[in-house]
Amino acid sequence: MLIKIKEEVKKQFEAGFLAVAKYPILVANIVPVPKKDGKVRMCVDYRDLNRASLKDNFPLPHIDVLVDNTAGFSTFSFMDGFSGYNQIKMAPEDQEKNDIHHLVGNVLL
């Protein structure tokens, strides 16, 4: 399992999804989840960050409303290529809140 974690972290470094954290403020742990194909899904336990964060009272729209709002448009985007949610670049001021601890040290998402 450790070899698979190292391989996945290396792949994410090379893709630019991870960077070395010089001065971590809050560090979350990696939770490796084995996939059916033998690979490892890299999950992060953000429970401590969630407890420390201010709660946002923003209501999420119902899926029916989202689907109805797409009517009349001819172009849609699909964001699930290389690594799921890593498709959107995180704001630099939020990266320091997303430090994760790895075998080789702390890294930023």
N, CA, C and O atoms as CSV, one atom per row, in Angstrom:
chain,resi,resn,atom,element,x,y,z
A,1,MET,N,N,0.829,-1.193,0.000
A,1,MET,CA,C,0.000,0.000,0.000
A,1,MET,C,C,0.872,1.255,0.000
A,1,MET,O,O,0.544,2.227,-0.680
A,2,LEU,N,N,1.975,1.253,0.748
A,2,LEU,CA,C,2.845,2.435,0.807
A,2,LEU,C,C,3.440,2.768,-0.555
A,2,LEU,O,O,3.579,3.939,-0.906
A,3,ILE,N,N,3.789,1.748,-1.315
A,3,ILE,CA,C,4.350,1.981,-2.651
A,3,ILE,C,C,3.299,2.632,-3.545
A,3,ILE,O,O,3.612,3.543,-4.311
A,4,LYS,N,N,2.055,2.165,-3.449
A,4,LYS,CA,C,0.982,2.742,-4.266
A,4,LYS,C,C,0.710,4.193,-3.876
A,4,LYS,O,O,0.431,5.028,-4.737
A,5,ILE,N,N,0.793,4.495,-2.576
A,5,ILE,CA,C,0.601,5.877,-2.118
A,5,ILE,C,C,1.707,6.760,-2.680
A,5,ILE,O,O,1.440,7.848,-3.190
A,6,LYS,N,N,2.952,6.293,-2.587
A,6,LYS,CA,C,4.078,7.074,-3.116
A,6,LYS,C,C,3.924,7.314,-4.618
A,6,LYS,O,O,4.189,8.414,-5.102
A,7,GLU,N,N,3.494,6.286,-5.353
A,7,GLU,CA,C,3.296,6.432,-6.803
A,7,GLU,C,C,2.224,7.473,-7.108
A,7,GLU,O,O,2.390,8.296,-8.009
A,8,GLU,N,N,1.127,7.436,-6.357
A,8,GLU,CA,C,0.034,8.387,-6.590
A,8,GLU,C,C,0.464,9.809,-6.244
A,8,GLU,O,O,0.139,10.747,-6.973
A,9,VAL,N,N,1.187,9.978,-5.146
A,9,VAL,CA,C,1.675,11.317,-4.767
A,9,VAL,C,C,2.645,11.833,-5.822
A,9,VAL,O,O,2.592,13.008,-6.186
A,10,LYS,N,N,3.528,10.973,-6.316
A,10,LYS,CA,C,4.469,11.378,-7.365
A,10,LYS,C,C,3.718,11.818,-8.619
A,10,LYS,O,O,4.067,12.825,-9.234
A,11,LYS,N,N,2.685,11.061,-8.996
A,11,LYS,CA,C,1.886,11.391,-10.170
A,11,LYS,C,C,1.204,12.753,-9.991
A,11,LYS,O,O,1.146,13.549,-10.928
A,12,GLN,N,N,0.692,13.014,-8.790
A,12,GLN,CA,C,0.013,14.287,-8.547
A,12,GLN,C,C,0.999,15.454,-8.475
A,12,GLN,O,O,0.651,16.570,-8.861
A,13,PHE,N,N,2.216,15.222,-7.991
A,13,PHE,CA,C,3.265,16.257,-8.038
A,13,PHE,C,C,3.581,16.610,-9.486
A,13,PHE,O,O,3.647,17.784,-9.849
A,14,GLU,N,N,3.777,15.583,-10.309
A,14,GLU,CA,C,4.131,15.803,-11.712
A,14,GLU,C,C,3.015,16.517,-12.473
A,14,GLU,O,O,3.285,17.279,-13.402
A,15,ALA,N,N,1.767,16.273,-12.082
A,15,ALA,CA,C,0.634,16.928,-12.741
A,15,ALA,C,C,0.412,18.348,-12.222
A,15,ALA,O,O,-0.395,19.095,-12.776
A,16,GLY,N,N,1.130,18.723,-11.154
A,16,GLY,CA,C,0.979,20.073,-10.604
A,16,GLY,C,C,-0.144,20.202,-9.590
A,16,GLY,O,O,-0.492,21.318,-9.204
A,17,PHE,N,N,-0.723,19.084,-9.145
A,17,PHE,CA,C,-1.792,19.132,-8.155
A,17,PHE,C,C,-1.252,19.282,-6.741
A,17,PHE,O,O,-1.981,19.723,-5.852
A,18,LEU,N,N,0.007,18.928,-6.511
A,18,LEU,CA,C,0.624,19.028,-5.192
A,18,LEU,C,C,1.881,19.879,-5.263
A,18,LEU,O,O,2.539,19.946,-6.301
A,19,ALA,N,N,2.210,20.530,-4.150
A,19,ALA,CA,C,3.445,21.305,-4.017
A,19,ALA,C,C,3.929,21.155,-2.580
A,19,ALA,O,O,3.138,20.827,-1.695
A,20,VAL,N,N,5.211,21.389,-2.338
A,20,VAL,CA,C,5.768,21.273,-0.993
A,20,VAL,C,C,5.239,22.407,-0.122
A,20,VAL,O,O,5.213,23.562,-0.547
A,21,ALA,N,N,4.817,22.075,1.098
A,21,ALA,CA,C,4.327,23.074,2.054
A,21,ALA,C,C,5.480,23.488,2.958
A,21,ALA,O,O,6.015,22.664,3.699
A,22,LYS,N,N,5.868,24.763,2.902
A,22,LYS,CA,C,6.999,25.235,3.704
A,22,LYS,C,C,6.604,25.513,5.148
A,22,LYS,O,O,7.325,25.129,6.069
A,23,TYR,N,N,5.470,26.173,5.359
A,23,TYR,CA,C,5.027,26.543,6.700
A,23,TYR,C,C,3.561,26.155,6.889
A,23,TYR,O,O,2.685,27.019,6.841
A,24,PRO,N,N,3.287,24.879,7.100
A,24,PRO,CA,C,1.889,24.453,7.213
A,24,PRO,C,C,1.203,25.030,8.448
A,24,PRO,O,O,1.792,25.094,9.527
A,25,ILE,N,N,-0.050,25.448,8.273
A,25,ILE,CA,C,-0.844,25.983,9.375
A,25,ILE,C,C,-1.695,24.871,9.986
A,25,ILE,O,O,-1.708,24.682,11.202
A,26,LEU,N,N,-2.389,24.156,9.146
A,26,LEU,CA,C,-3.241,23.057,9.566
A,26,LEU,C,C,-2.955,21.896,8.626
A,26,LEU,O,O,-2.982,22.066,7.407
A,27,VAL,N,N,-2.686,20.733,9.170
A,27,VAL,CA,C,-2.301,19.593,8.343
A,27,VAL,C,C,-3.346,18.489,8.467
A,27,VAL,O,O,-3.725,18.100,9.571
A,28,ALA,N,N,-3.807,17.992,7.323
A,28,ALA,CA,C,-4.769,16.888,7.288
A,28,ALA,C,C,-4.042,15.613,6.864
A,28,ALA,O,O,-3.016,15.667,6.186
A,29,ASN,N,N,-4.576,14.489,7.264
A,29,ASN,CA,C,-3.966,13.204,6.931
A,29,ASN,C,C,-4.547,12.622,5.654
A,29,ASN,O,O,-5.725,12.803,5.346
A,30,ILE,N,N,-3.700,11.922,4.919
A,30,ILE,CA,C,-4.138,11.175,3.744
A,30,ILE,C,C,-4.837,9.904,4.220
A,30,ILE,O,O,-4.386,9.241,5.154
A,31,VAL,N,N,-5.938,9.581,3.564
A,31,VAL,CA,C,-6.646,8.333,3.823
A,31,VAL,C,C,-6.652,7.559,2.507
A,31,VAL,O,O,-7.468,7.840,1.630
A,32,PRO,N,N,-5.746,6.582,2.359
A,32,PRO,CA,C,-5.711,5.821,1.106
A,32,PRO,C,C,-6.874,4.832,1.043
A,32,PRO,O,O,-7.116,4.085,1.992
A,33,VAL,N,N,-7.587,4.834,-0.077
A,33,VAL,CA,C,-8.712,3.921,-0.264
A,33,VAL,C,C,-8.403,3.046,-1.473
A,33,VAL,O,O,-8.278,3.556,-2.586
A,34,PRO,N,N,-8.277,1.723,-1.268
A,34,PRO,CA,C,-7.981,0.839,-2.398
A,34,PRO,C,C,-9.164,0.770,-3.366
A,34,PRO,O,O,-10.318,0.661,-2.953
A,35,LYS,N,N,-8.850,0.837,-4.659
A,35,LYS,CA,C,-9.872,0.736,-5.700
A,35,LYS,C,C,-9.936,-0.704,-6.202
A,35,LYS,O,O,-9.016,-1.488,-5.969
A,36,LYS,N,N,-11.010,-1.046,-6.885
A,36,LYS,CA,C,-11.195,-2.412,-7.382
A,36,LYS,C,C,-10.115,-2.826,-8.367
A,36,LYS,O,O,-9.782,-4.008,-8.462
A,37,ASP,N,N,-9.559,-1.856,-9.107
A,37,ASP,CA,C,-8.538,-2.184,-10.109
A,37,ASP,C,C,-7.134,-2.287,-9.517
A,37,ASP,O,O,-6.163,-2.441,-10.257
A,38,GLY,N,N,-7.016,-2.203,-8.185
A,38,GLY,CA,C,-5.717,-2.323,-7.534
A,38,GLY,C,C,-5.020,-1.000,-7.287
A,38,GLY,O,O,-4.033,-0.953,-6.553
A,39,LYS,N,N,-5.511,0.079,-7.885
A,39,LYS,CA,C,-4.930,1.403,-7.664
A,39,LYS,C,C,-5.419,1.964,-6.333
A,39,LYS,O,O,-6.256,1.359,-5.662
A,40,VAL,N,N,-4.890,3.121,-5.962
A,40,VAL,CA,C,-5.256,3.745,-4.698
A,40,VAL,C,C,-5.886,5.102,-4.960
A,40,VAL,O,O,-5.356,5.903,-5.731
A,41,ARG,N,N,-7.017,5.359,-4.318
A,41,ARG,CA,C,-7.637,6.689,-4.380
A,41,ARG,C,C,-7.140,7.471,-3.168
A,41,ARG,O,O,-7.252,7.020,-2.028
A,42,MET,N,N,-6.592,8.651,-3.438
A,42,MET,CA,C,-6.053,9.488,-2.371
A,42,MET,C,C,-7.161,10.377,-1.820
A,42,MET,O,O,-7.588,11.323,-2.483
A,43,CYS,N,N,-7.623,10.082,-0.624
A,43,CYS,CA,C,-8.628,10.906,0.040
A,43,CYS,C,C,-7.944,11.648,1.186
A,43,CYS,O,O,-6.886,11.233,1.660
A,44,VAL,N,N,-8.549,12.734,1.622
A,44,VAL,CA,C,-7.970,13.542,2.696
A,44,VAL,C,C,-9.021,13.720,3.781
A,44,VAL,O,O,-10.182,14.003,3.484
A,45,ASP,N,N,-8.618,13.556,5.037
A,45,ASP,CA,C,-9.513,13.714,6.178
A,45,ASP,C,C,-9.497,15.176,6.617
A,45,ASP,O,O,-8.561,15.618,7.284
A,46,TYR,N,N,-10.532,15.924,6.243
A,46,TYR,CA,C,-10.624,17.353,6.549
A,46,TYR,C,C,-11.521,17.653,7.747
A,46,TYR,O,O,-11.992,18.782,7.884
A,47,ARG,N,N,-11.768,16.682,8.613
A,47,ARG,CA,C,-12.675,16.935,9.737
A,47,ARG,C,C,-12.180,18.052,10.646
A,47,ARG,O,O,-12.986,18.859,11.108
A,48,ASP,N,N,-10.879,18.121,10.917
A,48,ASP,CA,C,-10.355,19.199,11.771
A,48,ASP,C,C,-10.543,20.563,11.115
A,48,ASP,O,O,-10.924,21.523,11.784
A,49,LEU,N,N,-10.279,20.658,9.812
A,49,LEU,CA,C,-10.486,21.919,9.095
A,49,LEU,C,C,-11.964,22.298,9.101
A,49,LEU,O,O,-12.299,23.469,9.282
A,50,ASN,N,N,-12.841,21.333,8.906
A,50,ASN,CA,C,-14.278,21.615,8.922
A,50,ASN,C,C,-14.728,22.148,10.279
A,50,ASN,O,O,-15.556,23.056,10.347
A,51,ARG,N,N,-14.185,21.584,11.363
A,51,ARG,CA,C,-14.548,22.072,12.700
A,51,ARG,C,C,-14.055,23.499,12.927
A,51,ARG,O,O,-14.711,24.278,13.619
A,52,ALA,N,N,-12.903,23.846,12.351
A,52,ALA,CA,C,-12.315,25.174,12.561
A,52,ALA,C,C,-12.876,26.234,11.617
A,52,ALA,O,O,-12.681,27.427,11.850
A,53,SER,N,N,-13.563,25.822,10.566
A,53,SER,CA,C,-14.063,26.762,9.555
A,53,SER,C,C,-15.395,27.375,9.961
A,53,SER,O,O,-16.203,26.757,10.654
A,54,LEU,N,N,-15.601,28.611,9.509
A,54,LEU,CA,C,-16.896,29.252,9.697
A,54,LEU,C,C,-17.930,28.532,8.842
A,54,LEU,O,O,-17.631,28.104,7.727
A,55,LYS,N,N,-19.129,28.401,9.358
A,55,LYS,CA,C,-20.187,27.713,8.625
A,55,LYS,C,C,-20.847,28.681,7.652
A,55,LYS,O,O,-21.148,29.821,8.003
A,56,ASP,N,N,-21.065,28.217,6.438
A,56,ASP,CA,C,-21.693,29.011,5.392
A,56,ASP,C,C,-23.136,28.551,5.244
A,56,ASP,O,O,-23.392,27.374,4.990
A,57,ASN,N,N,-24.067,29.461,5.401
A,57,ASN,CA,C,-25.488,29.136,5.327
A,57,ASN,C,C,-26.034,29.231,3.916
A,57,ASN,O,O,-27.194,29.600,3.733
A,58,PHE,N,N,-25.243,28.915,2.933
A,58,PHE,CA,C,-25.674,29.022,1.542
A,58,PHE,C,C,-26.457,27.772,1.158
A,58,PHE,O,O,-25.911,26.670,1.217
A,59,PRO,N,N,-27.733,27.918,0.763
A,59,PRO,CA,C,-28.514,26.734,0.386
A,59,PRO,C,C,-28.102,26.214,-0.993
A,59,PRO,O,O,-27.940,26.989,-1.935
A,60,LEU,N,N,-27.938,24.923,-1.096
A,60,LEU,CA,C,-27.590,24.309,-2.377
A,60,LEU,C,C,-28.855,24.075,-3.195
A,60,LEU,O,O,-29.883,23.690,-2.638
A,61,PRO,N,N,-28.798,24.300,-4.507
A,61,PRO,CA,C,-29.988,24.091,-5.338
A,61,PRO,C,C,-30.300,22.602,-5.488
A,61,PRO,O,O,-29.406,21.758,-5.426
A,62,HIS,N,N,-31.553,22.301,-5.682
A,62,HIS,CA,C,-31.996,20.928,-5.903
A,62,HIS,C,C,-31.565,20.507,-7.309
A,62,HIS,O,O,-31.510,21.339,-8.214
A,63,ILE,N,N,-31.263,19.233,-7.495
A,63,ILE,CA,C,-30.767,18.740,-8.780
A,63,ILE,C,C,-31.759,19.018,-9.910
A,63,ILE,O,O,-31.341,19.298,-11.033
A,64,ASP,N,N,-33.059,18.946,-9.638
A,64,ASP,CA,C,-34.064,19.235,-10.675
A,64,ASP,C,C,-33.949,20.671,-11.178
A,64,ASP,O,O,-34.111,20.925,-12.371
A,65,VAL,N,N,-33.673,21.602,-10.281
A,65,VAL,CA,C,-33.512,23.010,-10.658
A,65,VAL,C,C,-32.269,23.169,-11.531
A,65,VAL,O,O,-32.296,23.896,-12.524
A,66,LEU,N,N,-31.185,22.493,-11.164
A,66,LEU,CA,C,-29.958,22.574,-11.958
A,66,LEU,C,C,-30.178,22.044,-13.373
A,66,LEU,O,O,-29.744,22.663,-14.345
A,67,VAL,N,N,-30.844,20.913,-13.484
A,67,VAL,CA,C,-31.099,20.320,-14.802
A,67,VAL,C,C,-32.012,21.228,-15.622
A,67,VAL,O,O,-31.763,21.452,-16.806
A,68,ASP,N,N,-33.062,21.747,-15.003
A,68,ASP,CA,C,-33.985,22.642,-15.717
A,68,ASP,C,C,-33.282,23.901,-16.213
A,68,ASP,O,O,-33.621,24.418,-17.277
A,69,ASN,N,N,-32.311,24.397,-15.458
A,69,ASN,CA,C,-31.597,25.619,-15.837
A,69,ASN,C,C,-30.664,25.424,-17.030
A,69,ASN,O,O,-30.164,26.405,-17.581
A,70,THR,N,N,-30.420,24.189,-17.437
A,70,THR,CA,C,-29.558,23.950,-18.597
A,70,THR,C,C,-30.329,24.006,-19.912
A,70,THR,O,O,-29.723,24.013,-20.983
A,71,ALA,N,N,-31.643,24.045,-19.842
A,71,ALA,CA,C,-32.462,24.080,-21.064
A,71,ALA,C,C,-32.142,25.327,-21.882
A,71,ALA,O,O,-32.026,26.425,-21.339
A,72,GLY,N,N,-32.002,25.147,-23.181
A,72,GLY,CA,C,-31.746,26.268,-24.077
A,72,GLY,C,C,-30.274,26.535,-24.340
A,72,GLY,O,O,-29.942,27.374,-25.178
A,73,PHE,N,N,-29.387,25.841,-23.643
A,73,PHE,CA,C,-27.950,26.022,-23.863
A,73,PHE,C,C,-27.422,24.892,-24.737
A,73,PHE,O,O,-27.870,23.751,-24.628
A,74,SER,N,N,-26.473,25.213,-25.600
A,74,SER,CA,C,-25.931,24.188,-26.498
A,74,SER,C,C,-24.565,23.672,-26.053
A,74,SER,O,O,-24.090,22.662,-26.573
A,75,THR,N,N,-23.932,24.347,-25.103
A,75,THR,CA,C,-22.603,23.943,-24.647
A,75,THR,C,C,-22.641,23.614,-23.158
A,75,THR,O,O,-23.180,24.372,-22.352
A,76,PHE,N,N,-22.062,22.479,-22.813
A,76,PHE,CA,C,-21.976,22.053,-21.425
A,76,PHE,C,C,-20.535,21.670,-21.141
A,76,PHE,O,O,-19.801,21.301,-22.059
A,77,SER,N,N,-20.122,21.751,-19.894
A,77,SER,CA,C,-18.758,21.329,-19.557
A,77,SER,C,C,-18.816,20.056,-18.728
A,77,SER,O,O,-19.746,19.828,-17.955
A,78,PHE,N,N,-17.811,19.255,-18.914
A,78,PHE,CA,C,-17.688,18.002,-18.186
A,78,PHE,C,C,-16.311,17.998,-17.555
A,78,PHE,O,O,-15.308,18.041,-18.266
A,79,MET,N,N,-16.242,17.946,-16.225
A,79,MET,CA,C,-14.956,18.064,-15.539
A,79,MET,C,C,-14.646,16.797,-14.763
A,79,MET,O,O,-14.749,16.776,-13.537
A,80,ASP,N,N,-14.275,15.760,-15.456
A,80,ASP,CA,C,-13.857,14.539,-14.797
A,80,ASP,C,C,-12.868,13.825,-15.694
A,80,ASP,O,O,-13.177,12.781,-16.269
A,81,GLY,N,N,-11.692,14.382,-15.810
A,81,GLY,CA,C,-10.684,13.804,-16.673
A,81,GLY,C,C,-9.652,13.043,-15.881
A,81,GLY,O,O,-9.827,11.857,-15.600
A,82,PHE,N,N,-8.579,13.714,-15.519
A,82,PHE,CA,C,-7.428,13.074,-14.895
A,82,PHE,C,C,-7.700,12.633,-13.459
A,82,PHE,O,O,-7.499,11.463,-13.133
A,83,SER,N,N,-8.144,13.527,-12.606
A,83,SER,CA,C,-8.327,13.179,-11.196
A,83,SER,C,C,-9.525,13.889,-10.576
A,83,SER,O,O,-9.367,14.650,-9.622
A,84,GLY,N,N,-10.677,13.656,-11.088
A,84,GLY,CA,C,-11.909,14.148,-10.489
A,84,GLY,C,C,-11.918,15.604,-10.090
A,84,GLY,O,O,-11.885,16.487,-10.948
A,85,TYR,N,N,-11.963,15.865,-8.789
A,85,TYR,CA,C,-12.134,17.240,-8.303
A,85,TYR,C,C,-10.880,18.086,-8.430
A,85,TYR,O,O,-10.948,19.285,-8.162
A,86,ASN,N,N,-9.758,17.541,-8.817
A,86,ASN,CA,C,-8.527,18.330,-8.961
A,86,ASN,C,C,-8.510,19.157,-10.239
A,86,ASN,O,O,-7.466,19.699,-10.601
A,87,GLN,N,N,-9.619,19.265,-10.919
A,87,GLN,CA,C,-9.666,19.980,-12.184
A,87,GLN,C,C,-9.696,21.492,-12.014
A,87,GLN,O,O,-9.334,22.221,-12.938
A,88,ILE,N,N,-10.118,21.975,-10.857
A,88,ILE,CA,C,-10.259,23.413,-10.633
A,88,ILE,C,C,-9.110,23.899,-9.758
A,88,ILE,O,O,-8.877,23.360,-8.676
A,89,LYS,N,N,-8.398,24.909,-10.221
A,89,LYS,CA,C,-7.264,25.469,-9.477
A,89,LYS,C,C,-7.776,26.169,-8.220
A,89,LYS,O,O,-8.746,26.925,-8.274
A,90,MET,N,N,-7.129,25.914,-7.105
A,90,MET,CA,C,-7.516,26.509,-5.839
A,90,MET,C,C,-6.858,27.873,-5.674
A,90,MET,O,O,-5.717,28.070,-6.094
A,91,ALA,N,N,-7.572,28.809,-5.066
A,91,ALA,CA,C,-7.029,30.144,-4.815
A,91,ALA,C,C,-5.806,30.024,-3.903
A,91,ALA,O,O,-5.838,29.257,-2.941
A,92,PRO,N,N,-4.724,30.769,-4.185
A,92,PRO,CA,C,-3.502,30.673,-3.381
A,92,PRO,C,C,-3.735,30.889,-1.884
A,92,PRO,O,O,-3.090,30.235,-1.064
A,93,GLU,N,N,-4.642,31.792,-1.518
A,93,GLU,CA,C,-4.878,32.047,-0.089
A,93,GLU,C,C,-5.575,30.874,0.603
A,93,GLU,O,O,-5.566,30.790,1.831
A,94,ASP,N,N,-6.178,29.971,-0.172
A,94,ASP,CA,C,-6.822,28.793,0.406
A,94,ASP,C,C,-5.921,27.567,0.396
A,94,ASP,O,O,-6.207,26.592,1.090
A,95,GLN,N,N,-4.845,27.595,-0.372
A,95,GLN,CA,C,-3.954,26.439,-0.449
A,95,GLN,C,C,-3.314,26.127,0.897
A,95,GLN,O,O,-3.122,24.958,1.231
A,96,GLU,N,N,-2.980,27.156,1.677
A,96,GLU,CA,C,-2.334,26.904,2.968
A,96,GLU,C,C,-3.273,26.201,3.947
A,96,GLU,O,O,-2.808,25.616,4.925
A,97,LYS,N,N,-4.571,26.246,3.708
A,97,LYS,CA,C,-5.541,25.552,4.558
A,97,LYS,C,C,-5.689,24.095,4.147
A,97,LYS,O,O,-6.357,23.324,4.836
A,98,ASN,N,N,-5.084,23.714,3.051
A,98,ASN,CA,C,-5.245,22.371,2.512
A,98,ASN,C,C,-3.949,21.584,2.521
A,98,ASN,O,O,-3.695,20.798,1.609
A,99,ASP,N,N,-3.129,21.785,3.536
A,99,ASP,CA,C,-1.910,20.995,3.679
A,99,ASP,C,C,-2.290,19.568,4.040
A,99,ASP,O,O,-3.200,19.337,4.836
A,100,ILE,N,N,-1.589,18.622,3.449
A,100,ILE,CA,C,-1.787,17.227,3.823
A,100,ILE,C,C,-0.446,16.639,4.226
A,100,ILE,O,O,0.600,17.031,3.707
A,101,HIS,N,N,-0.488,15.703,5.147
A,101,HIS,CA,C,0.738,15.047,5.593
A,101,HIS,C,C,0.926,13.773,4.788
A,101,HIS,O,O,0.014,12.960,4.642
A,102,HIS,N,N,2.144,13.626,4.268
A,102,HIS,CA,C,2.502,12.470,3.457
A,102,HIS,C,C,3.789,11.897,4.016
A,102,HIS,O,O,4.439,12.532,4.846
A,103,LEU,N,N,4.161,10.729,3.583
A,103,LEU,CA,C,5.362,10.051,4.078
A,103,LEU,C,C,6.622,10.883,3.914
A,103,LEU,O,O,7.545,10.775,4.721
A,104,VAL,N,N,6.674,11.718,2.872
A,104,VAL,CA,C,7.877,12.516,2.624
A,104,VAL,C,C,7.776,13.914,3.215
A,104,VAL,O,O,8.713,14.701,3.080
A,105,GLY,N,N,6.667,14.245,3.866
A,105,GLY,CA,C,6.510,15.566,4.468
A,105,GLY,C,C,5.131,16.137,4.197
A,105,GLY,O,O,4.206,15.414,3.828
A,106,ASN,N,N,5.006,17.438,4.383
A,106,ASN,CA,C,3.727,18.109,4.172
A,106,ASN,C,C,3.676,18.694,2.773
A,106,ASN,O,O,4.659,19.252,2.287
A,107,VAL,N,N,2.528,18.563,2.133
A,107,VAL,CA,C,2.351,19.080,0.777
A,107,VAL,C,C,1.054,19.875,0.707
A,107,VAL,O,O,0.153,19.695,1.526
A,108,LEU,N,N,0.976,20.753,-0.282
A,108,LEU,CA,C,-0.219,21.554,-0.516
A,108,LEU,C,C,-1.014,20.969,-1.658
A,108,LEU,O,O,-0.443,20.495,-2.641
A,109,LEU,N,N,-2.326,20.999,-1.536
A,109,LEU,CA,C,-3.194,20.608,-2.650
A,109,LEU,C,C,-3.373,21.770,-3.574
A,109,LEU,O,O,-4.070,21.657,-4.582
